Amino acid sequence: MKVLLLMVGKTAEPWLQQGVKQYFDRLNHYLPFEAKILPDIKNAGKMKAEVLKQLEGELILKNVENSDQLVLLDEGGKIFSSRGFSEYMEKQMLGGARRLIFVIGGAWGFPEEVYQRANGKISLSRMTFSHQMVRLIFAEQLYRAMTILKNEPYHHD
Ligand SMILES: C[S@@+](CC[C@H](N)C(=O)[O-])C[C@H]1O[C@@H](n2cnc3c(N)ncnc32)[C@H](O)[C@@H]1O
């Protein structure tokens, strides 16, 4: 199974880019992993939030095939412990899907169409993080899940 992480918009902060890259590189040792940044919508600053969210949603769905498992990173989603998330990943890997896509939304979240298409929603906390911060937090959790599945001494509980 391949894992694709879709992210809406570029990261402006070099310190975040650096941290995210570190975990993305590590992830490649555990599973076929690709991270894709969806390009910023032109003139986004002049648009109403609803319009921008809709356009970002269309862009997300263009990158999704019928056979994909689509999982949204969303404050309202299911909360796991790190070990629970590793079990979730194991189930996904055994589940037979060719591609598992995680998506981190833009500053305004996801439009209804994306929620309708999604196979699941995962929350990292009931608190809301910036869409930039979530990249780093999720990349580390995905890496942690992989080390748990491999019985490596990274996670301690
Ligand atoms: C700033 S949040 C969007 C906030 C809010 N949903 C809205 O509509 O304004 C941007 C993105 O970061 C991700 N995100 C933020 N906090 C999260 C959390 N606690 N768990 C999972 N994803 C989160 C989600 O993908 C969300 O779409």
PDBQT file of the ligand as one rigid body, heavy atoms in Angstrom, charges set to zero:
ROOT
HETATM    1  C1  LIG A 201      -6.798  25.827  10.503  1.00  0.00    +0.000 C 
HETATM    2  S1  LIG A 201      -7.419  24.216  10.248  1.00  0.00    +0.000 S 
HETATM    3  C2  LIG A 201      -9.071  24.515   9.665  1.00  0.00    +0.000 C 
HETATM    4  C3  LIG A 201      -9.943  24.946  10.807  1.00  0.00    +0.000 C 
HETATM    5  C4  LIG A 201     -11.436  24.790  10.687  1.00  0.00    +0.000 C 
HETATM    6  N1  LIG A 201     -11.840  23.455  10.309  1.00  0.00    +0.000 N 
HETATM    7  C5  LIG A 201     -12.068  25.795   9.810  1.00  0.00    +0.000 C 
HETATM    8  O1  LIG A 201     -12.967  25.410   9.065  1.00  0.00    +0.000 OA
HETATM    9  O2  LIG A 201     -11.748  26.977   9.862  1.00  0.00    +0.000 OA
HETATM   10  C6  LIG A 201      -6.632  23.711   8.786  1.00  0.00    +0.000 C 
HETATM   11  C7  LIG A 201      -6.479  22.226   8.614  1.00  0.00    +0.000 C 
HETATM   12  O3  LIG A 201      -5.547  21.716   9.552  1.00  0.00    +0.000 OA
HETATM   13  C8  LIG A 201      -5.906  20.403   9.927  1.00  0.00    +0.000 C 
HETATM   14  N2  LIG A 201      -6.086  20.381  11.397  1.00  0.00    +0.000 N 
HETATM   15  C9  LIG A 201      -6.061  21.415  12.250  1.00  0.00    +0.000 A 
HETATM   16  N3  LIG A 201      -6.211  21.001  13.516  1.00  0.00    +0.000 NA
HETATM   17  C10 LIG A 201      -6.304  19.646  13.474  1.00  0.00    +0.000 A 
HETATM   18  C11 LIG A 201      -6.460  18.630  14.465  1.00  0.00    +0.000 A 
HETATM   19  N4  LIG A 201      -6.558  18.897  15.752  1.00  0.00    +0.000 N 
HETATM   20  N5  LIG A 201      -6.511  17.342  14.045  1.00  0.00    +0.000 NA
HETATM   21  C12 LIG A 201      -6.411  17.029  12.728  1.00  0.00    +0.000 A 
HETATM   22  N6  LIG A 201      -6.267  17.956  11.751  1.00  0.00    +0.000 NA
HETATM   23  C13 LIG A 201      -6.215  19.248  12.119  1.00  0.00    +0.000 A 
HETATM   24  C14 LIG A 201      -7.158  20.029   9.160  1.00  0.00    +0.000 C 
HETATM   25  O4  LIG A 201      -6.802  19.291   8.018  1.00  0.00    +0.000 OA
HETATM   26  C15 LIG A 201      -7.731  21.391   8.800  1.00  0.00    +0.000 C 
HETATM   27  O5  LIG A 201      -8.502  21.314   7.632  1.00  0.00    +0.000 OA
ENDROOT
TORSDOF 0
